[in-house]
Amino acid sequence: MKAEYVDHLGTDRTVANAARVSFDKHHDMLEESDLKLIKYLAEHNHWSPFAHPQIQLRMNAPIFVRTQCFKHKQGFVENEVSRRYVDDDPVFYSPDSWRSRPVDGAKQGSGSDTIEGLFQYTNDNGDRVYDNIHHRYQAMLEVCNELYSEMIVDGVAPEQARMVLPQSMYTSWYWTGSLAAYARFYKQRTDPHAQKEVQDLAVMVGEIIEPLFPYSWAALCES
């Protein structure tokens, strides 16, 4: 997975001046009073000044992670690579480990254990066979990829051939959002209850944005 910087608009001073315009004030340089104002705005949930700065990133993540990112609508716009138009070889995500199901009645998330996982099934000869989860997963990816490639070669429209590709396929999108929107995404998706994969991606996003808006980012993410 990857988050890459593309462009941004504004600085910490943008946030302070957006708030000071209420009094028809403007600072040409970032001053100590601006830092105090930024902290006050974040602590008291005055979010609109933080909506003026904009950040554009290029994201690369599996579809199941992209789906969680796209749940964040307010303050964001996204444009994604479309497999209606492109039919290059797909790339798939493989986890380092397989996590257990949650315990104590939780309906989502993961448990703290790692599943080594052996599948038990009967082959065509009637023999009982055991196989590792990861081996079966890789085999499934190969089957899906082969079928997709064959459908493309046989002239099937990419918009239909893509139906056989799994949620672990990587996709890419431009993601433009306000500083306020990215801070909400970061705080929600770095929470320990969020899925680990989207936590990892949110950390990458934070590492890009924090140097661009150091005072505002700290105020928003610590409030």
C-alpha positions in Angstrom: 0.0 0.0 0.0 1.1 3.5 -0.6 0.1 7.1 -0.1 1.9 9.7 -2.2 1.9 13.5 -2.1 0.6 15.2 -5.2 -0.2 18.8 -4.3 -1.6 21.0 -1.5 -3.1 24.5 -1.0 -2.5 26.6 2.1 -0.4 26.5 5.3 -1.1 26.8 9.1 -1.5 30.5 8.5 -4.4 29.8 6.1 -6.3 28.3 9.0 -5.6 31.2 11.3 -6.5 33.8 8.7 -9.7 31.9 7.8 -10.7 32.4 11.5 -9.5 36.0 11.8 -11.6 37.1 8.8 -14.5 37.2 11.2 -13.0 40.3 12.6 -11.7 41.5 9.2 -8.1 40.7 10.3 -5.2 39.1 8.4 -1.6 38.2 9.3 1.0 38.1 6.6 3.3 35.9 8.8 2.5 33.1 11.2 2.7 34.6 14.6 2.6 33.2 18.2 -1.0 34.3 18.5 -1.9 32.3 15.4 -0.6 29.1 17.1 -2.7 29.8 20.1 -5.7 30.4 17.9 -5.2 27.2 16.0 -5.1 25.2 19.2 -8.3 27.0 20.5 -10.1 26.3 17.3 -9.3 22.6 17.4 -10.1 22.2 21.1 -13.5 23.8 20.7 -14.4 22.0 17.4 -14.4 25.1 15.2 -13.7 23.0 12.1 -14.5 25.3 9.2 -11.1 27.2 9.3 -9.5 23.8 8.9 -11.6 23.1 5.8 -9.9 25.8 3.7 -6.5 24.1 3.2 -6.6 21.2 0.6 -4.4 18.2 0.1 -4.2 16.0 -2.9 -2.7 12.5 -2.6 -2.3 9.5 -5.0 -3.4 6.4 -3.1 -2.7 2.7 -3.9 -4.4 0.1 -1.9 -6.5 -3.1 -2.2 -10.1 -2.7 -3.0 -11.3 -3.8 0.5 -9.2 -1.0 2.0 -10.3 1.6 -0.6 -13.9 0.8 0.3 -13.2 1.9 3.9 -11.5 5.1 2.7 -14.4 6.0 0.5 -16.8 5.8 3.4 -15.2 9.2 4.3 -17.3 11.5 2.1 -17.5 14.9 3.8 -14.7 17.1 2.6 -13.3 14.6 0.1 -13.5 13.9 -3.7 -12.0 10.9 -5.4 -11.2 9.7 -8.9 -10.2 6.1 -9.3 -8.5 4.0 -12.0 -11.3 2.3 -13.9 -11.1 -1.3 -15.1 -13.8 -0.4 -17.6 -11.0 1.3 -19.6 -7.7 -0.5 -18.5 -7.0 -4.2 -18.6 -3.4 -4.4 -17.5 -2.2 -7.3 -15.3 -3.8 -6.9 -11.8 -1.7 -6.9 -8.7 -2.9 -8.5 -5.5 -2.4 -7.9 -1.8 -1.1 -10.7 0.4 -1.1 -10.3 4.2 1.9 -11.2 6.3 -0.4 -13.2 8.6 -4.0 -14.3 9.0 -5.7 -12.9 12.1 -8.3 -14.7 14.2 -11.9 -13.7 14.5 -12.8 -11.3 17.3 -13.9 -12.6 20.6 -16.4 -11.5 23.3 -19.3 -11.1 20.8 -17.6 -8.5 18.7 -19.1 -8.4 15.2 -16.2 -6.9 13.4 -12.4 -6.6 13.7 -9.8 -9.2 14.5 -8.7 -11.2 17.5 -5.2 -11.1 18.9 -4.2 -14.5 17.7 -2.7 -15.5 14.4 -4.3 -18.4 12.4 -1.7 -20.7 10.9 -4.6 -22.5 9.3 -4.9 -25.9 7.7 -7.8 -26.6 5.3 -9.1 -30.1 5.3 -10.9 -31.4 2.2 -11.3 -34.5 0.0 -9.6 -34.5 -3.4 -10.9 -36.2 -6.6 -9.4 -39.5 -5.5 -11.2 -39.5 -2.3 -8.1 -38.8 -0.2 -8.2 -36.4 2.7 -5.9 -33.5 2.0 -4.6 -30.7 4.2 -3.3 -27.5 2.9 -2.2 -24.1 4.3 -4.5 -21.1 4.1 -1.9 -19.0 2.4 -1.3 -21.6 -0.2 -5.0 -21.9 -1.0 -5.2 -18.1 -1.1 -2.4 -17.8 -3.6 -3.9 -20.6 -5.7 -7.2 -18.7 -5.8 -5.4 -15.6 -7.0 -3.8 -17.5 -9.8 -7.1 -18.9 -11.0 -8.8 -15.5 -10.9 -5.9 -13.9 -12.7 -5.7 -16.6 -15.4 -9.5 -16.4 -16.0 -9.4 -12.6 -16.2 -6.5 -12.8 -18.8 -8.3 -15.4 -20.8 -11.5 -13.4 -20.9 -9.6 -10.3 -22.1 -7.8 -12.3 -24.8 -11.1 -13.8 -25.9 -12.5 -10.3 -26.4 -14.7 -10.0 -23.3 -15.3 -6.3 -22.4 -13.0 -5.2 -19.5 -16.1 -3.9 -17.6 -17.4 -7.5 -17.4 -14.1 -9.4 -17.2 -13.2 -7.4 -14.0 -16.0 -9.3 -12.2 -13.8 -12.2 -11.5 -11.1 -10.1 -9.8 -11.1 -10.4 -5.9 -11.2 -7.6 -3.3 -7.5 -8.0 -2.7 -6.7 -6.5 -6.1 -4.8 -3.2 -5.8 -6.5 -0.1 -7.1 -5.3 3.5 -7.4 -7.1 6.8 -7.0 -6.6 10.6 -6.6 -7.9 11.7 -3.3 -8.4 15.4 -2.6 -9.7 16.6 0.7 -9.6 19.4 3.2 -7.3 19.4 6.2 -10.3 18.9 8.5 -11.4 15.9 6.5 -8.0 14.2 6.5 -7.7 14.7 10.2 -11.1 13.0 10.8 -10.0 10.1 8.6 -6.6 9.9 10.4 -8.1 9.9 13.9 -10.8 7.3 13.1 -8.6 5.0 11.0 -5.6 4.9 13.3 -7.9 3.9 16.2 -7.0 0.4 17.5 -10.5 -0.8 16.6 -10.0 0.0 12.9 -8.8 -2.7 10.5 -5.0 -3.0 10.6 -4.6 -2.5 6.9 -6.4 0.8 6.9 -4.5 1.8 10.0 -1.3 1.3 8.1 -2.5 3.5 5.3 -3.8 6.2 7.6 -0.3 6.4 9.2 1.2 7.0 5.8 -1.3 9.8 5.2 -0.4 11.4 8.5 3.3 11.2 7.7 2.6 13.3 4.5 0.3 15.9 5.9 2.0 16.6 9.3 5.0 18.4 7.8 2.7 20.5 5.6 0.6 21.7 8.5 2.5 20.9 11.7 0.7 23.1 14.1 -2.8 22.5 12.8 -2.3 18.7 12.4 -1.0 18.4 15.9 -3.9 20.5 17.3 -6.5 18.5 15.3 -5.1 15.0 16.0 -4.5 15.6 19.7 -7.9 17.3 20.4 
